[in-house]
Amino acid sequence: MPLSRAEVQRCYRERKKNREGEDYLAKERKRQQKYYTSVLQFSLSEKKKRNEEIKRVRKHRIARRLDRQPVIEREDNNDSISGYYSQESSSSRLVVRLPVRRNGTKTRLCRALETAKAKLKKVISDNIETKKKVRTLQKKVTETNNSKTENV
């Protein structure tokens, strides 16, 4: 499969970095500085416009980074409804990001959804298994503690 123009350019810059080293990086910094204009040169309205554009780009990059992350993530859940802490409220909540694709064939979308569901099912079954293991180990510990106190 042929490379896109961006990939070709990326490979070219990588080769230049490897060949020329620090000299190339210095030239590249100088080249990029030509396009930079300081915020001090802008009027108040232009500053505001530039900041809004930077915020928009930052949000877009974060959203793209989140889309590229693995399907299953963990998110802390620190909120408790009552004043009492239970084992569930101290654990983390499972968040599953399903693929959001508006373009593409129905088959591809269904296949992506099925893989996401399969991953979710596997994680849930692993979670159940680990909970069982924890319970059995806790019972063993309490039994050994009880037997030690009875023997003493």
C-alpha positions in Angstrom: 0.0 0.0 0.0 1.5 3.4 -1.0 2.3 5.9 1.7 0.3 9.2 2.0 2.1 12.5 1.5 2.1 13.1 5.2 3.8 9.7 5.9 6.3 10.3 3.1 7.2 13.7 4.7 7.4 12.2 8.1 9.8 9.5 6.9 11.9 12.1 5.1 12.2 14.3 8.3 13.1 11.2 10.3 15.9 10.4 7.8 17.2 13.9 8.0 17.2 13.9 11.8 19.2 10.6 11.7 21.7 11.9 9.1 22.2 15.5 10.1 21.4 15.3 13.8 21.4 18.6 15.8 22.1 20.8 12.8 18.8 19.7 11.2 16.9 20.2 14.4 18.3 23.7 14.8 17.3 24.6 11.2 13.9 23.1 11.7 13.3 25.3 14.9 14.4 28.4 13.0 12.1 27.5 10.1 9.1 27.1 12.4 9.9 30.3 14.3 9.3 32.3 11.1 5.6 31.3 11.2 5.1 32.2 14.8 3.7 35.6 15.8 3.8 36.6 19.4 0.6 37.3 21.3 2.0 40.7 22.4 1.6 41.9 18.8 -2.1 41.2 18.7 -4.9 43.5 19.7 -7.3 42.4 22.4 -9.9 41.0 20.0 -7.2 39.1 18.0 -5.9 37.6 21.2 -9.3 36.4 22.1 -9.9 35.0 18.6 -6.5 33.2 18.7 -7.2 31.7 22.2 -10.5 30.4 21.1 -8.9 28.7 18.1 -6.2 27.2 20.3 -8.9 25.9 22.7 -10.9 24.4 19.8 -7.8 22.6 18.4 -6.8 21.3 21.9 -10.3 19.9 22.4 -10.2 18.3 19.0 -6.8 16.7 19.7 -8.0 15.4 23.0 -11.1 13.9 21.4 -9.0 12.2 18.7 -6.6 10.8 21.4 -9.5 9.4 23.3 -10.9 7.8 20.1 -7.5 6.1 19.5 -7.3 4.7 23.1 -8.3 1.1 23.8 -12.0 0.4 24.0 -12.1 -0.3 27.7 -11.0 2.2 30.3 -11.3 2.6 34.0 -12.6 5.8 35.6 -12.6 6.6 39.3 -15.9 6.7 41.0 -15.5 8.7 44.2 -19.2 9.7 44.7 -21.2 8.0 47.4 -24.9 8.6 47.7 -25.2 7.8 51.4 -22.8 8.7 54.2 -21.6 5.1 54.4 -18.8 3.6 52.3 -19.4 0.3 50.7 -17.1 -1.9 48.7 -18.7 -0.9 45.4 -18.4 2.9 46.0 -14.7 2.6 46.7 -14.0 0.6 43.6 -13.7 2.2 40.2 -16.4 2.3 37.6 -16.0 0.6 34.2 -16.5 2.9 31.2 -16.8 1.3 27.8 -16.3 3.5 24.7 -18.1 2.1 21.7 -16.9 3.0 18.3 -18.8 5.9 16.8 -18.6 5.7 13.0 -21.2 7.4 11.0 -19.6 6.5 7.6 -19.0 3.0 6.5 -20.9 0.0 5.6 -23.5 -1.6 7.8 -21.4 -4.8 8.0 -18.3 -3.0 9.2 -20.3 -1.1 11.8 -22.0 -4.3 13.0 -18.6 -6.1 13.1 -17.1 -3.2 15.2 -20.0 -3.3 17.6 -19.7 -7.1 17.9 -16.0 -6.9 18.8 -16.7 -4.2 21.4 -19.5 -6.3 22.9 -17.2 -9.4 22.9 -14.5 -7.4 24.7 -17.0 -6.2 27.3 -18.3 -9.7 27.9 -14.8 -11.0 28.4 -14.0 -8.2 30.9 -17.2 -8.8 32.8 -16.5 -12.6 33.0 -12.9 -11.9 34.2 -14.2 -9.5 36.8 -16.7 -12.2 38.1 -13.9 -14.8 38.2 -11.5 -12.5 40.2 -14.3 -11.6 42.6 -14.8 -15.4 43.2 -11.1 -15.8 43.8 -11.0 -12.9 46.2 -14.0 -14.4 48.2 -12.4 -17.8 48.4 -9.1 -16.3 49.6 -10.9 -14.1 52.1 -12.7 -17.2 53.5 -9.4 -19.1 53.8 -7.8 -16.2 55.6 -10.7 -15.9 58.1 -10.6 -19.7 58.6 -6.9 -19.7 59.4 -7.3 -16.7 61.7 -10.2 -18.5 63.5 -8.2 -21.7 63.8 -5.1 -19.8 65.2 -7.3 -18.1 67.8 -8.9 -21.4 68.9 -5.5 -23.1 69.2 -4.1 -20.3 71.4 
